[in-house]
Amino acid sequence: MREGTERQKRVAELIRQEAARFINTHLPPKPLVTVTRADVSKDLKKSTVYFTVLPNEEEERTHTLIKKKAHLFRENMKERLSTKSIPFFSFSIDEGEKMRQRMDEIL
């Protein structure tokens, strides 16, 4: 959701911040997980949280752990979001960010 209403942008940024805090609290400190962005649907009923993992070898295991805790994250967000409905969250590895990092390494 690069474009969208100001409300979508505000909600997406709040979700990104809260997802980073949640992951930092509920996952082991290693590997390093960085929440890069969150996208929110126009009706605010779905959200995708994108993240990167270092080292890359830990991506799959970390993604599995995060997905297992998605319901707990949603429960946590009920207290933090003042929207009519709480979105359903999915978590995805930020492939675009990985590609950007590879390009930086090459250059």
N, C-alpha and C positions, 0 to 999 in steps of 0.2 A: 504494500500500500504506500507507494511513494507519493501518490496524490490522494486527495480526499478532503473531507471537511475538516475544519479546525478541531471539531469535537473528536473526530476519529484520530487525528494526530495526537491530541492530548491524552486520550484513552490509551493509544498505542504506546506512548512514551511512559505513562504510568505503569502499564503492563510490563514493559521492558525493564524498568527500574525494580519493580516488585519481583519479577522473575529472577533477576540477578541476585537480589537479596535472598530469595527463597533457595536458589541453587547453592549459594554460598553457605546457607544455614543447614540444608538437608542432604548435601552430598559431601563425600570426603574431600579434603582440601587439595588432593592431587587426584587426577590431573587438573590443570588449569582450564576452567570453563568461563568463556566470555559471552555474555548475551549481547548480540550485535544489534538486533532490532526486533520489533513486533509489528505485525500487520493485523488489522482489524477489519472485519466485513462492514459494509455500510450500515447494516442493521444492528451492529455491535453484538451479534450472537456467536460469532466465531473469531478466534484469534490464533495466529501462528506465531510462535516465538522462535527466533533463529539464534543459533549459538555456534561458537567454534570451540574446539578442544585441542589442547596441547599437552602431551605429544599426540600426534595424529593417530597413533596406534591404539589409543584409548577411546576413539570416537564411538565405535559401535557399543562398547560396554557402557559408556557414559550415556549415550542416547537411550539405551534400554533402561538404565536406572531412572533417568528423567521421565521417560514415558510412564514408568510404574508409579511415579509420584505425581502425575498430572492431576489426578482427582484430589489429592491433598492440596495442590497449588490452587485449584478452583475453589476449594473450601476456604482457603486462606484469603482469596481475592474477594469473597463475599463481604468481608469486613472492610476491604480497602476501596472497592469501587462503589460509586454512588449512581450506578446506572439501574434502569428498570430491571434488566436481566443480566445475569453474569454469563460471559461468553464461555463456550466450550473451547478448551485450549489444546492445540497440538504443538509439538516441539520438533524442530527440524534443524539439521546441520546447515549452516550458511555456506552453501557451495560458492556463491558469488564472492564472499569474503575470502574463502580459501584460494580462489582463482586470483584475486587481487594480490594476496600475499605471495603467491608463486610468481606473478609478474614482477613484483618488487624484488624478489630474489634474483630473477633472471637479469633484471636491469641493474 
